[in-house]
Amino acid sequence: MPSPEDLQRRIEDAIPGARADVKDLTGGGDHFRATVVAPGFADLSRIEQHRQVYAVFGSEIGGPIHALSLETRAE
Amino acid sequence: MSDNPVREAIQEAIADHEIILFMKGTPERPMCGFSARTTAALEALGTEYAAVDVLPDPRIRQELSAISNWPTIPQLFVKGELVGGCDIVTELYESGELAQALGVEAPEEAPQHAPAAAEPGAPPLTIDNNLVDRRSA
């Protein structure tokens, strides 16, 4: 079962300069909310920012990670 | 004959409807909190939209995500383009940009904060693959 710390570390490792704050919304280890701030988001649309974060987890989204709610920004 | 009728049906639906929401359940009976929240934002703007329930057939979700390169449900399309899922639609609603993204006038009385979604309705889960066109409702 993934922990918020796992998700945070994986996002920060995968996206250059990213800082992530991840919360387990239900305590059940499958519904998370992440706020991700990364300098590389500056030139990306919201859709592309979210896609980059989802891409870190691939097919785990919808599987072990049932839901990952996102808020992304550049600064 | 198409190799992939489900994918073609989805592409056609996206092309044929200016505003179309792929969701779990129906606008009247959303089956997931994220879908409920997204429909609530659309309803608050008085938007007419088509809605497709992805639950009756897992291939809908699979093919939709392959087309859109977006892993989660709901997914809102406007004029053939993916606008986003629940988070982005809610953000756009709260910043006042959603009406513009949808090409509709924002009602003056629209609340500033995203409307709270009703609790997802309980089953029965109906098997219904037909597009619900809200304009004819």
Backbone of each chain as ProteinMPNN parsed JSONL, in Angstrom:
{"seq_chain_A": "MPSPEDLQRRIEDAIPGARADVKDLTGGGDHFRATVVAPGFADLSRIEQHRQVYAVFGSEIGGPIHALSLETRAE", "coords_chain_A": {"N_chain_A": [[0.849, -1.2, 0.0], [0.737, 2.131, -0.974], [2.336, 4.948, 0.58], [1.764, 8.373, 1.651], [4.278, 9.537, 1.851], [5.829, 7.933, 0.155], [4.678, 8.59, -2.324], [5.239, 11.306, -2.442], [8.072, 11.295, -2.492], [8.536, 9.932, -4.884], [7.41, 11.654, -6.779], [8.999, 13.92, -6.424], [11.493, 12.901, -7.073], [11.14, 12.332, -9.754], [10.36, 14.598, -11.176], [12.072, 17.379, -12.188], [13.358, 19.563, -9.743], [11.011, 19.616, -8.314], [8.672, 20.203, -5.654], [6.683, 18.46, -3.468], [3.599, 18.021, -1.799], [1.886, 15.699, -0.138], [-1.156, 14.225, 0.713], [-2.979, 11.72, 2.438], [-6.18, 11.149, 1.731], [-8.245, 9.683, 2.848], [-7.164, 8.006, 4.682], [-6.948, 5.457, 3.931], [-4.962, 4.697, 2.219], [-5.287, 4.81, -0.544], [-6.583, 6.964, -1.708], [-5.444, 9.981, -2.643], [-4.2, 13.351, -2.211], [-2.313, 15.684, -3.923], [-0.163, 18.45, -3.822], [1.794, 20.035, -6.095], [4.705, 21.714, -6.835], [6.666, 23.007, -9.322], [9.443, 24.246, -11.144], [9.552, 23.712, -13.865], [6.942, 23.659, -14.702], [6.16, 26.084, -15.591], [5.929, 26.654, -18.338], [3.917, 25.052, -19.15], [0.581, 23.901, -19.868], [-2.289, 23.565, -17.661], [-3.363, 21.005, -18.021], [-1.14, 19.636, -19.091], [0.659, 19.856, -16.996], [-0.615, 18.314, -15.027], [-0.632, 15.885, -16.375], [2.085, 15.269, -16.382], [2.56, 14.701, -13.698], [0.784, 12.557, -13.261], [2.03, 10.762, -14.954], [4.204, 9.867, -13.567], [3.281, 7.77, -12.113], [2.02, 6.046, -13.817], [0.265, 3.142, -14.73], [-0.525, 2.645, -12.182], [-2.278, 4.531, -11.313], [-5.646, 4.552, -10.788], [-5.43, 1.942, -10.272], [-3.713, 0.523, -7.72], [-3.392, 3.083, -6.653], [-6.119, 4.613, -6.183], [-7.268, 7.134, -6.49], [-5.887, 10.237, -7.36], [-5.791, 13.335, -6.532], [-5.022, 16.523, -7.834], [-3.103, 19.517, -7.438], [-1.373, 21.852, -9.163], [1.452, 23.991, -9.71], [3.703, 26.58, -10.877], [5.334, 28.25, -9.286]], "CA_chain_A": [[0.0, 0.0, 0.0], [1.612, 3.304, -1.038], [2.132, 5.956, 1.621], [1.946, 9.731, 1.127], [5.717, 9.809, 1.736], [6.268, 7.269, -1.089], [4.236, 9.367, -3.483], [5.985, 12.559, -2.429], [9.44, 11.024, -2.912], [8.565, 9.558, -6.308], [7.15, 12.86, -7.586], [10.161, 14.818, -6.334], [12.599, 12.265, -7.808], [10.884, 12.227, -11.198], [10.163, 15.905, -11.817], [13.199, 18.203, -11.74], [13.09, 20.729, -8.894], [9.64, 19.601, -7.785], [8.345, 20.003, -4.248], [5.34, 17.878, -3.413], [2.961, 17.835, -0.5], [0.896, 14.656, -0.433], [-1.989, 13.82, 1.856], [-3.876, 10.582, 2.276], [-7.464, 11.798, 2.001], [-9.188, 8.852, 3.599], [-6.449, 7.13, 5.604], [-7.012, 4.095, 3.408], [-3.815, 4.399, 1.365], [-5.569, 4.752, -1.982], [-7.092, 8.257, -2.196], [-4.45, 10.967, -2.251], [-4.229, 14.673, -2.81], [-0.943, 16.186, -4.004], [0.136, 19.776, -4.347], [3.124, 19.904, -6.675], [5.256, 22.969, -7.339], [7.886, 22.696, -10.068], [9.766, 25.344, -12.059], [9.289, 23.299, -15.248], [5.52, 23.79, -15.028], [5.882, 27.451, -16.043], [5.569, 26.735, -19.752], [2.957, 23.995, -19.466], [-0.822, 24.104, -19.513], [-2.709, 22.763, -16.499], [-3.485, 19.612, -18.459], [0.191, 19.041, -19.249], [1.233, 19.751, -15.645], [-1.205, 17.147, -14.366], [-0.175, 14.684, -17.087], [3.453, 14.952, -15.936], [2.496, 14.056, -12.381], [0.171, 11.232, -13.441], [2.969, 9.888, -15.667], [5.116, 9.289, -12.577], [2.679, 6.561, -11.536], [1.558, 5.155, -14.888], [-0.977, 2.376, -14.571], [-0.936, 2.568, -10.763], [-3.447, 5.405, -11.168], [-6.824, 3.753, -11.121], [-5.184, 0.634, -9.678], [-3.436, 0.684, -6.278], [-3.713, 4.472, -6.319], [-7.454, 4.734, -6.769], [-7.499, 8.52, -6.896], [-4.838, 11.2, -7.028], [-6.285, 14.67, -6.827], [-3.82, 17.326, -8.032], [-3.018, 20.963, -7.624], [-0.005, 22.045, -9.653], [1.792, 25.33, -10.122], [5.114, 26.747, -11.228], [6.169, 28.879, -8.235]], "C_chain_A": [[0.886, 1.253, 0.0], [1.303, 4.281, 0.095], [2.289, 7.34, 0.996], [3.424, 10.06, 0.936], [6.293, 9.159, 0.481], [5.932, 8.134, -2.299], [5.03, 10.661, -3.589], [7.391, 12.346, -2.989], [9.488, 10.725, -4.413], [8.317, 10.762, -7.2], [8.397, 13.742, -7.605], [11.367, 14.237, -7.073], [12.401, 12.36, -9.323], [10.809, 13.585, -11.895], [11.225, 16.868, -11.292], [12.749, 19.412, -10.912], [11.741, 20.721, -8.209], [9.623, 19.501, -6.264], [6.907, 19.531, -4.187], [4.875, 17.775, -1.975], [1.8, 16.872, -0.726], [0.147, 14.283, 0.846], [-2.806, 12.593, 1.479], [-5.267, 11.07, 2.696], [-8.36, 10.996, 2.921], [-8.504, 8.025, 4.68], [-6.378, 5.701, 5.107], [-5.868, 3.727, 2.473], [-4.14, 4.281, -0.112], [-6.205, 6.022, -2.558], [-6.153, 9.358, -1.699], [-4.739, 12.321, -2.882], [-2.802, 15.209, -2.778], [-0.937, 17.618, -4.525], [1.582, 19.722, -4.821], [3.545, 21.242, -7.272], [6.56, 22.631, -8.038], [8.17, 23.817, -11.057], [9.428, 25.007, -13.516], [7.826, 23.421, -15.657], [5.203, 25.139, -15.676], [5.384, 27.51, -17.479], [4.489, 25.738, -20.14], [1.54, 24.403, -19.099], [-1.145, 23.26, -18.286], [-2.765, 21.279, -16.856], [-2.112, 18.951, -18.503], [0.898, 18.902, -17.897], [0.705, 18.493, -14.948], [-0.739, 15.856, -15.035], [1.212, 14.272, -16.61], [3.448, 14.25, -14.587], [1.875, 12.665, -12.502], [1.172, 10.25, -14.055], [3.96, 9.231, -14.714], [4.588, 7.92, -12.124], [2.087, 5.605, -12.569], [0.263, 4.449, -14.549], [-1.364, 2.175, -13.106], [-2.138, 3.473, -10.484], [-4.673, 4.622, -11.638], [-6.676, 2.322, -10.625], [-4.96, 0.812, -8.185], [-3.691, 2.113, -5.794], [-5.066, 4.77, -6.955], [-7.695, 6.151, -7.271], [-6.325, 9.383, -6.458], [-5.324, 12.57, -7.496], [-5.076, 15.607, -6.846], [-4.083, 18.82, -8.008], [-1.574, 21.222, -8.013], [0.215, 23.52, -9.962], [3.306, 25.47, -10.273], [5.925, 27.368, -10.102], [5.608, 28.578, -6.837]], "O_chain_A": [[1.711, 1.412, 0.9], [0.154, 4.421, 0.513], [2.884, 7.469, -0.074], [3.795, 10.762, -0.005], [7.141, 9.748, -0.189], [6.768, 8.378, -3.169], [5.441, 11.065, -4.676], [7.851, 13.104, -3.842], [10.372, 11.206, -5.121], [8.935, 10.891, -8.257], [8.803, 14.245, -8.653], [12.172, 14.981, -7.633], [13.368, 12.456, -10.079], [11.157, 13.703, -13.07], [11.277, 17.144, -10.093], [11.879, 20.178, -11.326], [11.358, 21.711, -7.587], [10.447, 18.811, -5.664], [6.019, 20.136, -4.787], [5.651, 17.483, -1.065], [0.843, 17.2, -1.426], [0.74, 14.06, 1.901], [-3.261, 12.454, 0.344], [-5.502, 11.365, 3.868], [-9.143, 11.56, 3.686], [-9.177, 7.409, 5.507], [-5.818, 4.831, 5.774], [-5.794, 2.599, 1.986], [-3.354, 3.709, -0.868], [-6.35, 6.138, -3.775], [-6.075, 9.634, -0.502], [-5.405, 12.436, -3.91], [-2.153, 15.193, -1.731], [-1.595, 17.954, -5.509], [2.486, 19.404, -4.049], [2.842, 21.823, -8.099], [7.459, 22.043, -7.437], [7.26, 24.294, -11.735], [9.067, 25.885, -14.3], [7.505, 23.298, -16.839], [4.125, 25.327, -16.24], [4.517, 28.321, -17.805], [4.175, 25.589, -21.321], [1.321, 25.151, -18.146], [-0.388, 22.363, -17.914], [-2.289, 20.421, -16.113], [-1.939, 17.836, -18.01], [1.645, 17.948, -17.678], [1.464, 17.72, -14.364], [-0.481, 14.858, -14.362], [1.493, 13.084, -16.449], [4.225, 13.324, -14.353], [2.376, 11.705, -11.916], [1.17, 9.064, -13.728], [4.496, 8.164, -15.012], [5.367, 7.027, -11.794], [1.698, 4.487, -12.234], [-0.712, 5.075, -14.133], [-2.412, 1.599, -12.817], [-2.913, 3.231, -9.558], [-4.708, 4.103, -12.753], [-7.651, 1.573, -10.558], [-5.874, 1.199, -7.456], [-4.146, 2.327, -4.67], [-5.143, 5.136, -8.128], [-8.259, 6.347, -8.348], [-5.836, 9.273, -5.333], [-5.273, 12.906, -8.679], [-4.202, 15.508, -5.985], [-5.109, 19.315, -8.474], [-0.654, 20.857, -7.282], [-0.694, 24.217, -10.413], [4.076, 24.604, -9.857], [7.106, 27.048, -9.963], [6.173, 29.02, -5.836]]}, "seq_chain_B": "MSDNPVREAIQEAIADHEIILFMKGTPERPMCGFSARTTAALEALGTEYAAVDVLPDPRIRQELSAISNWPTIPQLFVKGELVGGCDIVTELYESGELAQALGVEAPEEAPQHAPAAAEPGAPPLTIDNNLVDRRSA", "coords_chain_B": {"N_chain_B": [[-16.045, -2.326, -41.653], [-15.021, -1.635, -38.375], [-11.971, -1.966, -36.529], [-12.039, -1.281, -33.97], [-14.629, -0.579, -32.493], [-15.533, 0.632, -30.118], [-13.672, 2.624, -29.519], [-14.05, 4.205, -31.783], [-16.701, 5.012, -31.451], [-16.47, 6.598, -29.185], [-14.779, 8.622, -30.115], [-16.432, 9.713, -32.049], [-18.534, 10.642, -30.453], [-17.237, 12.634, -28.998], [-16.604, 14.368, -31.04], [-19.116, 15.083, -31.925], [-20.428, 16.468, -29.932], [-20.465, 19.552, -28.427], [-19.915, 20.158, -25.753], [-18.934, 17.704, -23.641], [-19.121, 15.251, -21.149], [-17.379, 12.656, -19.71], [-18.083, 10.307, -17.342], [-18.482, 8.71, -14.079], [-21.375, 7.075, -13.579], [-24.431, 8.971, -13.83], [-25.437, 12.392, -14.581], [-27.659, 12.829, -12.957], [-27.382, 10.838, -11.115], [-24.618, 10.525, -9.951], [-21.826, 8.326, -9.561], [-19.516, 8.578, -8.19], [-17.512, 10.632, -6.151], [-15.87, 12.522, -7.415], [-16.87, 12.73, -9.991], [-19.383, 13.663, -9.309], [-18.794, 16.168, -8.256], [-17.821, 17.491, -10.473], [-20.015, 17.534, -12.244], [-21.63, 19.117, -10.67], [-20.392, 21.626, -10.833], [-20.74, 22.198, -13.55], [-23.529, 22.231, -13.69], [-24.019, 24.402, -12.048], [-23.368, 26.519, -13.633], [-25.335, 26.392, -15.4], [-25.004, 25.005, -17.71], [-25.496, 23.35, -20.805], [-24.909, 20.008, -21.542], [-23.511, 16.983, -22.887], [-23.502, 13.699, -21.509], [-21.624, 10.843, -20.697], [-21.78, 7.688, -19.327], [-19.211, 5.852, -17.986], [-19.179, 3.472, -16.696], [-20.739, 1.139, -17.444], [-19.288, -0.436, -19.276], [-16.082, -1.566, -19.269], [-14.358, -1.094, -21.349], [-14.886, 1.41, -22.341], [-13.738, 3.284, -20.619], [-11.075, 2.487, -20.819], [-10.451, 2.864, -23.569], [-11.059, 5.558, -23.827], [-9.14, 6.784, -22.139], [-6.88, 6.085, -23.532], [-7.213, 7.561, -25.851], [-7.248, 10.182, -24.857], [-5.003, 10.463, -23.344], [-5.12, 10.615, -20.568], [-5.49, 9.635, -17.298], [-7.642, 9.374, -15.507], [-11.123, 9.449, -14.405], [-13.645, 11.846, -13.841], [-13.727, 13.149, -17.281], [-13.69, 16.093, -19.053], [-14.64, 17.366, -22.13], [-14.375, 20.016, -24.457], [-15.429, 21.302, -27.453], [-14.043, 19.214, -28.752], [-11.625, 19.126, -27.415], [-9.709, 18.072, -24.615], [-10.498, 19.398, -21.549], [-10.096, 18.917, -18.85], [-9.967, 17.075, -15.723], [-11.728, 16.468, -12.647], [-10.285, 18.113, -10.79], [-9.168, 20.211, -12.334], [-11.428, 21.277, -13.583], [-12.819, 22.168, -11.331], [-10.983, 24.045, -10.331], [-10.988, 25.876, -12.467], [-13.625, 26.687, -12.339], [-13.711, 27.99, -9.858], [-11.969, 30.08, -10.284], [-13.344, 31.518, -12.048], [-12.986, 31.03, -14.703], [-14.205, 28.971, -15.99], [-16.685, 29.274, -17.307], [-15.928, 30.744, -19.509], [-14.187, 28.93, -20.714], [-16.044, 27.084, -21.487], [-17.487, 28.477, -23.228], [-19.821, 29.795, -22.497], [-22.146, 32.111, -20.946], [-21.497, 33.289, -17.713], [-23.737, 32.815, -15.073], [-24.981, 35.473, -13.065], [-25.517, 34.969, -10.439], [-23.998, 32.854, -9.772], [-22.336, 30.875, -7.423], [-19.265, 31.656, -5.721], [-17.516, 29.771, -4.704], [-16.808, 26.39, -5.478], [-19.631, 24.436, -5.964], [-20.858, 22.31, -3.435], [-20.747, 18.868, -3.862], [-23.429, 16.644, -4.243], [-23.844, 13.713, -2.301], [-22.583, 10.769, -3.779], [-24.932, 8.868, -5.578], [-26.671, 5.906, -4.609], [-26.304, 2.547, -5.912], [-29.121, 1.304, -7.81], [-27.196, 0.125, -10.548], [-27.444, 0.985, -13.741], [-27.46, -0.498, -16.936], [-26.551, 1.148, -19.585], [-25.75, 2.359, -22.538], [-26.277, 4.52, -24.049], [-25.856, 7.82, -25.255], [-26.503, 10.558, -23.213], [-28.205, 13.253, -24.03], [-28.253, 16.363, -22.85], [-29.664, 18.476, -23.744], [-32.014, 17.621, -24.779], [-33.314, 16.779, -22.633]], "CA_chain_B": [[-16.032, -2.694, -40.234], [-13.915, -1.055, -37.633], [-11.282, -2.848, -35.601], [-12.22, -0.824, -32.595], [-15.882, 0.194, -32.492], [-15.686, 1.434, -28.897], [-12.87, 3.834, -29.695], [-14.701, 5.05, -32.789], [-17.913, 5.602, -30.865], [-16.035, 7.666, -28.278], [-14.293, 9.741, -30.931], [-17.605, 10.341, -32.66], [-19.274, 11.37, -29.413], [-16.474, 13.846, -28.679], [-16.712, 15.273, -32.186], [-20.507, 15.485, -32.163], [-20.984, 17.241, -28.819], [-19.571, 20.659, -28.103], [-19.489, 19.936, -24.362], [-19.269, 16.323, -23.299], [-18.48, 14.794, -19.914], [-17.308, 11.222, -19.44], [-18.178, 10.266, -15.881], [-19.004, 7.49, -13.47], [-22.774, 7.332, -13.275], [-25.105, 9.964, -14.666], [-25.554, 13.664, -13.845], [-28.701, 12.689, -11.937], [-26.954, 9.858, -10.122], [-23.178, 10.267, -10.085], [-21.418, 7.175, -8.761], [-18.192, 8.838, -7.637], [-17.486, 12.012, -5.671], [-15.207, 13.414, -8.37], [-17.848, 12.973, -11.056], [-20.456, 14.474, -8.722], [-18.29, 17.523, -8.12], [-17.679, 18.074, -11.807], [-21.353, 17.849, -12.743], [-22.162, 20.228, -9.872], [-19.843, 22.868, -11.396], [-21.407, 22.443, -14.836], [-24.921, 22.584, -13.414], [-24.063, 25.738, -11.441], [-23.29, 27.487, -14.727], [-26.493, 26.191, -16.263], [-24.479, 24.553, -18.997], [-26.023, 22.138, -21.426], [-23.804, 19.14, -21.922], [-23.782, 15.556, -23.035], [-22.793, 12.928, -20.485], [-21.48, 9.412, -20.966], [-21.411, 6.875, -18.167], [-18.163, 4.899, -18.396], [-19.206, 2.266, -15.864], [-21.337, -0.094, -17.962], [-18.374, -1.241, -20.083], [-14.718, -1.119, -18.94], [-13.625, -0.674, -22.55], [-15.084, 2.847, -22.566], [-12.706, 3.977, -19.862], [-9.771, 2.103, -21.378], [-10.25, 3.523, -24.864], [-11.079, 7.006, -23.598], [-7.842, 7.196, -21.6], [-5.901, 5.936, -24.612], [-7.414, 8.697, -26.762], [-7.038, 11.488, -24.229], [-3.767, 10.462, -22.552], [-5.533, 11.112, -19.256], [-5.769, 8.328, -16.682], [-8.734, 9.299, -14.53], [-12.489, 9.846, -14.735], [-14.257, 12.292, -15.099], [-12.994, 13.912, -18.289], [-14.556, 17.049, -19.734], [-14.168, 17.832, -23.443], [-15.086, 21.123, -25.073], [-15.037, 21.421, -28.853], [-13.089, 18.183, -29.132], [-10.379, 19.184, -26.646], [-9.798, 17.768, -23.196], [-10.315, 20.547, -20.642], [-9.484, 18.374, -17.644], [-10.776, 16.254, -14.832], [-12.415, 17.167, -11.555], [-9.459, 19.163, -10.172], [-9.02, 21.362, -13.231], [-12.749, 21.895, -13.751], [-13.112, 22.895, -10.094], [-10.1, 25.228, -10.309], [-11.484, 26.834, -13.468], [-14.876, 27.224, -11.829], [-13.448, 28.912, -8.743], [-11.281, 31.277, -10.78], [-14.248, 32.195, -12.963], [-12.589, 30.789, -16.095], [-14.881, 27.814, -16.589], [-17.711, 29.715, -18.257], [-15.215, 31.129, -20.727], [-13.699, 27.703, -21.338], [-17.189, 26.386, -22.052], [-18.132, 29.347, -24.206], [-21.153, 30.205, -22.033], [-22.168, 33.253, -20.036], [-21.626, 32.896, -16.306], [-24.869, 33.464, -14.408], [-24.465, 36.398, -12.049], [-25.702, 34.46, -9.078], [-23.182, 31.653, -9.562], [-21.53, 31.004, -6.213], [-17.839, 31.763, -6.024], [-16.86, 28.508, -4.408], [-17.394, 25.266, -6.19], [-20.758, 23.91, -5.195], [-20.634, 20.997, -2.823], [-21.411, 17.813, -4.612], [-24.28, 15.726, -3.494], [-23.237, 12.394, -2.133], [-22.879, 9.895, -4.91], [-26.133, 8.068, -5.361], [-26.469, 4.475, -4.435], [-26.812, 1.745, -7.013], [-28.885, 0.387, -8.916], [-26.376, 0.486, -11.672], [-28.161, 0.605, -14.95], [-26.631, -0.729, -18.118], [-27.115, 2.031, -20.595], [-24.629, 2.922, -23.279], [-26.712, 5.632, -24.883], [-25.474, 9.159, -24.844], [-27.587, 11.369, -22.676], [-28.069, 14.622, -24.497], [-28.971, 17.138, -21.843], [-30.534, 19.48, -24.376], [-33.328, 17.057, -25.047], [-33.907, 16.361, -21.355]], "C_chain_B": [[-14.801, -2.126, -39.552], [-13.272, -2.109, -36.743], [-11.635, -2.514, -34.166], [-13.456, 0.071, -32.492], [-16.053, 1.072, -31.258], [-14.912, 2.741, -29.039], [-13.534, 4.772, -30.698], [-15.937, 5.733, -32.236], [-17.55, 6.759, -29.937], [-15.587, 8.877, -29.084], [-15.443, 10.491, -31.594], [-18.369, 11.184, -31.648], [-18.567, 12.679, -29.076], [-16.609, 14.869, -29.81], [-18.117, 15.862, -32.321], [-21.088, 16.392, -31.083], [-19.996, 18.305, -28.385], [-19.035, 20.529, -26.675], [-19.918, 18.531, -23.979], [-18.44, 15.875, -22.104], [-18.542, 13.275, -19.848], [-17.189, 11.07, -17.936], [-18.582, 8.888, -15.395], [-20.417, 7.779, -13.0], [-23.342, 8.36, -14.238], [-25.176, 11.273, -13.885], [-26.598, 13.58, -12.732], [-28.243, 11.783, -10.803], [-25.469, 9.548, -10.31], [-22.745, 9.178, -9.112], [-20.033, 7.359, -8.142], [-18.166, 10.316, -7.26], [-16.87, 12.982, -6.661], [-16.143, 13.734, -9.538], [-18.967, 13.881, -10.546], [-20.039, 15.942, -8.663], [-18.222, 18.238, -9.465], [-19.046, 18.428, -12.388], [-21.936, 19.031, -11.978], [-21.661, 21.565, -10.423], [-20.52, 23.212, -12.714], [-22.846, 22.895, -14.615], [-25.024, 24.0, -12.868], [-23.984, 26.822, -12.512], [-24.475, 27.354, -15.678], [-26.111, 25.694, -17.647], [-25.235, 23.347, -19.522], [-24.845, 21.291, -21.858], [-24.282, 17.711, -22.107], [-22.978, 14.825, -21.978], [-22.773, 11.462, -20.884], [-21.046, 8.717, -19.688], [-20.384, 5.837, -18.614], [-18.297, 3.551, -17.688], [-19.751, 1.004, -16.55], [-20.36, -0.989, -18.721], [-16.949, -0.749, -19.847], [-13.931, -0.659, -20.16], [-13.778, 0.818, -22.804], [-13.967, 3.617, -21.88], [-11.321, 3.738, -20.457], [-9.481, 2.859, -22.671], [-10.217, 5.036, -24.7], [-9.708, 7.481, -23.106], [-6.739, 7.061, -22.649], [-5.996, 7.116, -25.58], [-6.916, 9.994, -26.131], [-5.688, 11.605, -23.53], [-4.037, 11.065, -21.172], [-6.056, 9.907, -18.488], [-7.05, 8.233, -15.875], [-10.063, 9.764, -15.124], [-12.95, 10.764, -13.605], [-13.269, 12.979, -16.05], [-13.99, 14.797, -19.032], [-13.898, 17.503, -21.042], [-15.024, 18.992, -23.911], [-14.523, 21.305, -26.478], [-13.912, 20.449, -29.209], [-11.808, 18.153, -28.332], [-10.638, 18.825, -25.183], [-9.531, 19.03, -22.381], [-9.668, 20.074, -19.344], [-10.428, 17.46, -16.9], [-11.37, 17.12, -13.735], [-11.59, 18.33, -10.999], [-9.409, 20.408, -11.047], [-10.358, 22.063, -13.423], [-13.109, 22.713, -12.509], [-12.274, 24.168, -9.994], [-10.603, 26.299, -11.272], [-12.769, 27.482, -12.986], [-14.599, 28.296, -10.786], [-12.748, 30.177, -9.207], [-12.156, 32.05, -11.77], [-13.942, 31.936, -14.428], [-13.419, 29.705, -16.78], [-15.909, 28.233, -17.629], [-17.063, 30.066, -19.594], [-14.732, 29.886, -21.476], [-14.837, 26.956, -22.037], [-17.865, 27.202, -23.145], [-19.553, 29.71, -23.812], [-21.019, 31.439, -21.152], [-22.301, 32.745, -18.61], [-22.851, 33.573, -15.723], [-24.358, 34.321, -13.256], [-24.543, 35.835, -10.647], [-24.854, 33.217, -8.813], [-22.301, 31.838, -8.34], [-20.046, 30.969, -6.55], [-17.112, 30.448, -5.765], [-17.577, 27.386, -5.127], [-18.512, 24.682, -5.338], [-20.421, 22.543, -4.631], [-21.407, 19.959, -3.613], [-22.324, 17.033, -3.692], [-23.532, 14.415, -3.328], [-23.571, 11.544, -3.345], [-24.075, 9.01, -4.597], [-25.801, 6.599, -5.213], [-26.845, 3.746, -5.706], [-28.325, 1.644, -6.884], [-28.038, 0.968, -10.048], [-27.086, 0.025, -12.934], [-27.186, 0.421, -16.095], [-27.238, 0.078, -19.255], [-25.963, 2.727, -21.308], [-25.01, 4.141, -24.097], [-26.192, 6.948, -24.339], [-26.701, 9.856, -24.297], [-27.362, 12.791, -23.18], [-28.945, 15.511, -23.632], [-29.926, 18.139, -22.495], [-31.927, 18.943, -24.61], [-34.019, 16.65, -23.754], [-34.961, 17.369, -20.917]], "O_chain_B": [[-13.696, -2.143, -40.093], [-13.939, -3.027, -36.265], [-11.542, -3.353, -33.27], [-13.355, 1.295, -32.416], [-16.654, 2.143, -31.341], [-15.418, 3.818, -28.724], [-13.577, 5.984, -30.49], [-16.187, 6.904, -32.523], [-18.241, 7.777, -29.906], [-15.96, 10.011, -28.783], [-15.44, 11.718, -31.689], [-18.798, 12.299, -31.948], [-19.213, 13.71, -28.889], [-16.713, 16.071, -29.57], [-18.285, 16.995, -32.773], [-22.127, 17.017, -31.293], [-18.855, 18.015, -28.026], [-17.853, 20.76, -26.422], [-21.104, 18.203, -23.989], [-17.229, 16.087, -22.049], [-19.618, 12.682, -19.92], [-16.29, 11.644, -17.322], [-18.97, 8.018, -16.175], [-20.632, 8.622, -12.13], [-22.801, 8.588, -15.32], [-24.998, 11.277, -12.667], [-26.433, 14.196, -11.679], [-28.672, 11.946, -9.66], [-25.1, 8.465, -10.763], [-23.232, 9.11, -7.983], [-19.447, 6.406, -7.629], [-18.73, 11.152, -7.966], [-17.292, 14.135, -6.747], [-16.195, 14.87, -10.009], [-19.44, 14.76, -11.267], [-20.822, 16.838, -8.977], [-18.524, 19.426, -9.575], [-19.215, 19.504, -12.961], [-22.65, 19.854, -12.552], [-22.419, 22.533, -10.475], [-20.839, 24.372, -12.972], [-23.323, 23.823, -15.267], [-25.976, 24.722, -13.166], [-24.485, 27.928, -12.31], [-24.599, 28.111, -16.64], [-26.815, 25.938, -18.627], [-25.571, 22.434, -18.768], [-23.897, 21.789, -22.464], [-25.305, 17.294, -21.565], [-21.898, 15.272, -21.592], [-23.772, 10.914, -21.348], [-20.069, 9.11, -19.05], [-20.652, 5.038, -19.511], [-17.607, 2.594, -18.04], [-19.274, -0.095, -16.267], [-20.585, -2.196, -18.803], [-16.637, 0.389, -20.198], [-12.953, 0.077, -20.031], [-12.904, 1.434, -23.414], [-13.334, 4.487, -22.478], [-10.51, 4.656, -20.582], [-8.4, 3.424, -22.843], [-9.434, 5.719, -25.36], [-9.18, 8.473, -23.606], [-5.779, 7.832, -22.652], [-4.979, 7.609, -26.069], [-6.249, 10.799, -26.782], [-5.268, 12.702, -23.163], [-3.284, 11.906, -20.682], [-6.964, 9.223, -18.96], [-7.509, 7.129, -15.581], [-10.113, 10.38, -16.189], [-12.646, 10.456, -12.453], [-12.151, 13.334, -15.677], [-14.992, 14.322, -19.567], [-12.755, 17.96, -21.054], [-16.248, 18.964, -23.782], [-13.315, 21.443, -26.671], [-12.951, 20.818, -29.883], [-10.979, 17.264, -28.528], [-11.645, 19.221, -24.596], [-8.476, 19.652, -22.505], [-8.794, 20.749, -18.8], [-11.517, 17.122, -17.365], [-11.498, 18.337, -13.876], [-12.128, 19.412, -10.761], [-9.587, 21.525, -10.561], [-10.425, 23.292, -13.429], [-13.64, 23.818, -12.621], [-12.776, 25.229, -9.623], [-10.639, 27.482, -10.934], [-12.986, 28.676, -13.192], [-15.182, 29.379, -10.826], [-12.909, 31.235, -8.597], [-11.76, 33.104, -12.268], [-14.556, 32.542, -15.307], [-13.349, 29.537, -17.998], [-16.002, 27.632, -18.699], [-17.578, 29.73, -20.661], [-14.848, 29.794, -22.699], [-14.625, 26.284, -23.046], [-18.703, 26.694, -23.89], [-20.405, 29.913, -24.677], [-19.933, 31.77, -20.676], [-23.122, 31.871, -18.331], [-23.001, 34.787, -15.858], [-23.417, 33.941, -12.558], [-23.741, 36.177, -9.777], [-24.973, 32.597, -7.757], [-21.596, 32.84, -8.226], [-19.624, 30.344, -7.523], [-16.211, 30.063, -6.511], [-18.786, 27.431, -5.352], [-18.346, 24.465, -4.138], [-19.773, 21.727, -5.287], [-22.565, 20.158, -3.979], [-22.019, 16.8, -2.522], [-22.679, 14.068, -4.146], [-24.684, 11.587, -3.869], [-24.207, 8.477, -3.495], [-24.751, 6.135, -5.657], [-27.625, 4.264, -6.505], [-28.789, 1.92, -5.778], [-28.165, 2.131, -10.428], [-27.295, -1.168, -13.155], [-26.188, 1.135, -16.187], [-28.286, -0.263, -19.805], [-25.29, 3.583, -20.735], [-24.162, 4.733, -24.765], [-26.102, 7.155, -23.129], [-27.795, 9.753, -24.852], [-26.404, 13.448, -22.773], [-30.174, 15.441, -23.66], [-30.883, 18.592, -21.867], [-32.902, 19.695, -24.638], [-35.174, 16.225, -23.77], [-35.578, 17.199, -19.865]]}, "name": "protein", "num_of_chains": 2, "seq": "MPSPEDLQRRIEDAIPGARADVKDLTGGGDHFRATVVAPGFADLSRIEQHRQVYAVFGSEIGGPIHALSLETRAEMSDNPVREAIQEAIADHEIILFMKGTPERPMCGFSARTTAALEALGTEYAAVDVLPDPRIRQELSAISNWPTIPQLFVKGELVGGCDIVTELYESGELAQALGVEAPEEAPQHAPAAAEPGAPPLTIDNNLVDRRSA"}
